[in-house]
Amino acid sequence: MKIAFIHPDLGIGGAERLVIDAAVGLQARGHEVTIYTSHFDPNHCFDEARDGTLKVVTGGNTIIPPNLCGRFSILCAILRQIHLTFQIIASGEGASFDAFVVDQLSACIPFIRHGLNGRILFYCHHPDLLLSKRDSLIKKVYRIPFDWFETYTTSLSDLIVVNSKYTRTIFHETFKRIMTVQDPEVVYPCVDVNTDQKPVDTRITQLFGSYKVILSINRFERTKNIDLALESFSLLKNESNFSELKLVISGGYDNRVIENVQYLAELMKKCEDLKLSCHKLIINDDNDLITELNTKLSSTSVIFIPSIPNAAKNSLLKIATLLTYTPSFEHFGIVPLEAMMWETPVLAINNGGPLETVIEGETGWLRPEDAHTWAEIIKLVAFEIKLEKLREMGQYARKQVETLFSKQKMASDLETKLNRALVIDRVSIKWFNRLLSLIPVLLFMAVFFILFSNPAK
């Protein structure tokens, strides 16, 4: 089968990791794969996109910029994807594809349906219309055509899949019109289970090897609710063996992102308020972590590691006693799988994606968002459960990941869905002319927004 992926921006986010893994997996199963994107930077992408493992074609980026004066990102993304689709059609190469895998943006779908014969699978990470802010009347009005556009174009897919049962529930609630046409199926994201081939940072093992590490890995964003890890950890301060514990808070961080900078500062201030000593550790290939932190570690309870490199992250996951996964209503949540892959049990909030990945009492614990409840589990894991029991949980957790969430499993599931897409009956496209007539309306709404919105952001 010849398969094309269409993805807006091939960077280094979770959606991009899924696209890369899916493309590599399908290619390994004998299919010919090409990824089309409107933005690709070889210096800011995953290795498989850069080293020749995958064929990546960039287009749709010569007329419309990514945004207009910092605004209209969604409008520009739609127009760039439509431009890219026209280029695929005009090149003649598009006619050779048996199937198209589209994710994040569905704008291209009716144009592929109109101009090409390949079947279309749409992978929904989360409905885009739920991600946009609508904090003013103008923005609410501005979003109306985009919401209609997303609903209509998504409905024209031959097959729709989602990343979790939880996302399917959200999809049901969001796209009631589509549900009369088809019910999305689930294809779970994956993790690479070959831990023996993953880089590790021995400095991390040297530093933390004698402690019981309670680990948090998330982007430094307020929605990730990292405060919960701090609050629950602080409730153990009066335990006689508290000095054996270290809370390590790490994850994605960018100095250019205001929220990242602000939230890290807020968390460090919260440590001060909770009477927890903390230290920010910057890891690179050159710095001597042992010299920098070893003398401070005995008197430091919380260590922040922003922008954590993969090798250091792998080492922390390997030596951690427990991963605390604090976000609520995550669409899926890849970090718990990464922890279980390294045989580390997980404590997560009992909603969203973790309900499908963490097995209560067997691979981890699912609890309400309550610091006292979480503190009880941390205490249980750190001081009360026998080491042999934790090892058994870790081994079972890894087995679950290998069985249900490996690259091979995802590629096989996706292949099955694509084969179904090739033979199922198609939805009528009689409203295509109505779709085309909407494009001037979108442009008009953009002009309206420019003229009547507050220019201050």
N, C-alpha and C positions, 0 to 999 in steps of 0.2 A: 504494500500500500504506500502511496506517496502522500505525505501529510505536511500541511503548512500550519504553523502556529502564528497567530497575529496577536501581538502584545504591545501596548502603548510605549512603555519605557523600560528597556532591558537593563535595569540597574542591579542593586544587590538587596532588595527587599524580600519578604516572605513569598509574595506572589511570583517574583522572578525566580526564586529558588525552586518553586513548584514547577514552573514552566521548563526550566533547565532539566530538572530531574525527569519530568515526563518525556521531554524530547530525547534525552539520552537513553531512557529506558525503552522507548519505542524503537529507537535506532538500533539498540542492542538486540531487539527482537526481529530485526531484519527489514524494518521499514525505512524508507527514504524520507528524511525530515529536513525542513527548512524553517527557520524562525524569521518572521518579518516584524520589524519594529520601526517606530518613528524616531526613536532616540537610542543611540548605542555609543557608549564611551568605553573603549578598550581599557582605560585606566580605572574604570569604576564599574566593574562587572564581575561575574563569577568566571572561574578559570575555564570552564567548558565552553563558554561563549568566546573566549579570547584565544585559546590555544589551538583552535582548529577542530576540536572534537565535534562541534556543531557548525552548520552553515547558517550564518546570520546575515540578513539583507536589510539595509536601512533605506527608508523612503518616506514620502509624505512630509518631509521636513524642509522643503525649499520655498514654500509659499506662506504658510501660517506659522508664526512663532509659538512657543509653548504657552505664552500668556501675553496679554496686552497691558503693559504698565503694571504688572503684578496682579492683574485681574483676569477674569474670564478663562480660567484654566480649563474648565470643563468644556466650554464652547470650542476653545482652540484644540483640545484633545480630540473632540469629535470630528472637527474639520480636518485635522491632520490624519486621523485614521481613514476618513473617507478618501482623502487625497492618496494615501498609501494604497488603498484598495483599488482605486482607479489605475494606479501605476501597475499593480499586479495584473489587472485585467488587460491593460494596454500592451504590456510586455509579451503577452502570449503564454508566459510561463504558468499563469494561473489555471489555464485550461487543463494542464497535465495533472493537477492534484485530485486525488480521490476524496480527500477530507480536509476540512479546516477546523482547527481547534482555536477558539476565540475566548479570551478571558478579559475581565475588568470592564472593557468597553464593548458594547454590542452594536455600535453605530454602523459597522461594516457589513453586518449580516444581510440586510435586504439587498445590498449592492452585489454581494457575492451570489445571492440567490438569483438576482436578475441577470448577472453577466457571466456566471460560471456554473459548471455542473457538479462540482464537488459538494459533498454533504457537510453539514456544519454542526459541530458540538460546541456548546457554550458552557464554560466552566465558571460557575459563580462562587467567588470567595465571600462576597457579601454585597447586597444590593447597593449600588452607588448612591441612589437617591436617599438612603438613610445616613450617608456619611456627610452630607452637606449641611452647613449651618443655615438656619432660617430665622435669624434674630431680628428681622425687620420686614415690613409689609412688602417693600420693593423686592427683597430677596425671595420672599415667598412667591410673588408674582413671576419673578425672573425664572424660578425653578419649574414652573408649571409645564412649559413645553419640553424641558429636558426630562422631566419625570415621565411624561407621556411618551416621549421618544424612546427612553430606555425600556419602558414596558412593551411598547409595540415591537421594537427591533429584537428584543430578547425572545418574544413569542414566536418569531419566525425561525428559530433554531430547529434543526431536525431532532436534536436531543439536548437536554439540559442536565448538567450534573452539578452537584454542590460538594463542598469540602467536609460537611458533617451533617448529621441528622438535625442538630440544632440550627444550622444555617438553613436547612430545608424547611424547618418550622417558620423561621423568619421570612423565607421566600414565600411560603404559603400566605402569610399575613400581608406581605407587601404587594405581591403580584396576583391578586385574586382573579384577574381576568385571564392570566396565563394558565392558572390552575384548571380552567375549563378545557384547556387544550392538552396539557401534559403535566405529569407529576415528576419533578426532578429526582434523579437517582444520586446516590452517594459514591464518590471516589475519594478516599482519604488521601491527604498529603503523606509524604514519606520522610524517613531519615535514612542516612547511610549507616548500615549496621556493621560495616567493616571497621571496628574501632582499632584493630591492630595497625591499620594503615593511616590512622589519623595522627597529626602532629601533637606533641605534648610539650609542656614547658616544665622541665625538672626543677626549676627554681621555685615554682608554686608548691610542688611536693615537699621540697626542703623547708619552705616557710611554714606550711600549714599541716604537714604530715602528723605532727604530735597533738593536733587539736581536733575537736569535733566541729566540722564546718556546717553551719546552716546557710544554705545558698539561695540567693535570689538572682535570677537573670531576666531582665526586662529592659526595654527602652526606658530612658529617663523621662517618662511622661506621666502626668497626674492620673490619667485613666488606668494606669497599671497598678495603682493602689499599693505602692511599695510601703506606704505608712503602716499598713497592716503587719508587715514583717517586723518592722521596728517596734511597734507597740507590743506585739505578742512576745518578742524576744526580751523586751525590757521587763516584762512581768516575771522573768526568771532570775532577776538580779540577786535576789535574796537566797537563792539556792546555794548550798555550801560548795558545790562543784561548778559554779557558774564560770569560773576562770578557765575551765576546759573548753568552753564554747567560743566560737568566733562566728559572727554574722557577716557574710561577704555579700555585698550588694553590687552587682555588675550588670553590664549590658550596653546597648547602643547609646551613643552620645555624640553630639556634634556641637562644637562651640558656636556654629553659625545659627543653630536653632535656639531661639530665645527660651522656649519652654524647657529644653534640656538643661540649660544653664540655671534657670530659675528653680527648677524642681530639685536639682542636686543640692543647691544652696539651702532650699527649704528642708530637705531631708537631713542635712548636716546640722541645721539649726534645731531640728526635732531631736536629734541625738543629744544635743546640749540640754534641751528641755527635759528629756527623759533621764538625764544623768548617765548617759552612755558615752564613753570615750570613743572617738572615731578618727579615722585617718583616710585621706584620699591617696590612692596609689595609682600612678601612671606607669603602665608597662610598655616597654619597647625592647628592641633587640639588644640595645647597648647598656641600659641602666643596670646597676648592680642591686637587684631587689633584696638580696640578703643583707647587704650593708645598710640599705635605706630603711628597711622595715624590721629586721630581726630584733634590734634593740628596743623597738617600740611595741612590738607585737604582744609581749606579755602584759602590757598595761593598756592595750587597745581592744575594745570589744567589737567594734563595727569597722569594717574596711570597705570603702567604696572604690570600685575599679571601673571607671568610665571607659568607653571605647575599648573593650577587652578584646585582645587578639584571639584568634581561634585556638591556638596551642594552649594558651592560658585557660581559656574557657573549657577545653577538653579536660585539662588537668583538674580543674575545680570540680567538674561533673564527676570525675573518676573518684576523687577522694572525699567528696561531700557525704555527710551522714544523712542529710535530708535536703531536698529541694522544696522551697516554699514558693508556690505559684499563686500570686495574689490578685490578678485581674478577675473581674466579674464579667460574665456573659461574653467570653471570648468565642469567636466564630469557630475556632478549632483549638489552636494553641500547640505550637510545635515543641516548645521548651520541655514540657513534661515527657514527651517521647525521647528527647535527647538525654534527659536524666535517666530514664528507664533503660535506654540503650547502654548506658554506663553502669547499670545495675544499682542505681540510686533511687530509693523510694521517694514518692512525691506527696506533698500536702497541698491540696488545691481547694478553691471555693466550690461548693456543690451546685454549680450551674454551668450552662454553656458547654463548650467542647470537651472539657476535662471529664464530664460525665461519661463520655464515650471512650476515653483513653485510660483513665485511672480506675482500677478495680479496688473497691473499698476493702481494706484489711489484707489484701493480697499483693497489690503493687503500690499501695499508698493509702491515703485517707482523703475523704471529701467532707468538708465541714463548712458551716455557715460563716459569713464574714463577721467574725467576733474574735477580738484579740485574746480573751480569756480561754475560749475554746481552742484556739490555735496554740496558745502557750501550753495547754495540757498535752497536745500531741507532740510538740517539740520536746517537752520534758520526758514524755513516754519514750520517744525514739532515742534521745540523747542519754538517758540515765536508767531506764527501766527495762526496755526490751533487750533480750539476750542477743549478742552479736550474731550467733548462728541463725536466729530467726530473721534478722535484717538481711543476712546473706541469702537466705532462701527467698525472701521477698524480691531482692534485687535480681536473682537468677530467673525467677518467674517473670518479672517485669521485662527483662531482656527477651525472653522467649516470646512474650506477647508482641513486642515490637517487631521481632523477626517474622512472626507469623502474619500479622495484620498490617504493619506499617513500613515494610521494606520497599526499596525502589522496585524490586522485581514484582511485588504484589501490586503496587500502583500501576506499573506499566501494563501488567496483565489485565487488570480491571479496566484501564482506559482503552486497551486494545479491544476488549469485549464490547465496550460501549460504542466504539467507532464502527465495529463490524455491524452492530445493530442499526446504527445511523445510516448505513449504506442501503439498508433494505426496508426501513419503515416508510409508511406513507407520509408525504409532505403536507404541511399546512399551506392553505391557499395564500397566494401573494397578491390578491386582487386589490389590496390597498396600497400598492407601491407608489402609484401616482400621488396619493394623499401624503405619503411620506416625503416625496420630493417637494411638495408644496410647503412643507413645514420648514424647510431650510431658510427661506427668506424671513419667516416668522422668528426664527432663532436669531438671525442677524438683527432684526428690528428690536427684539428684546435686549440685545446687547447694547444697541445705541441708546435705548430708553434708560438702561441702567447707568450708562456713562453720564448722561445728561442730568439725571435726577437723583443719583445717589451721592452720599457724602464722600468726597475724595479721600478723607482721612481714614486710614485703616485702623 
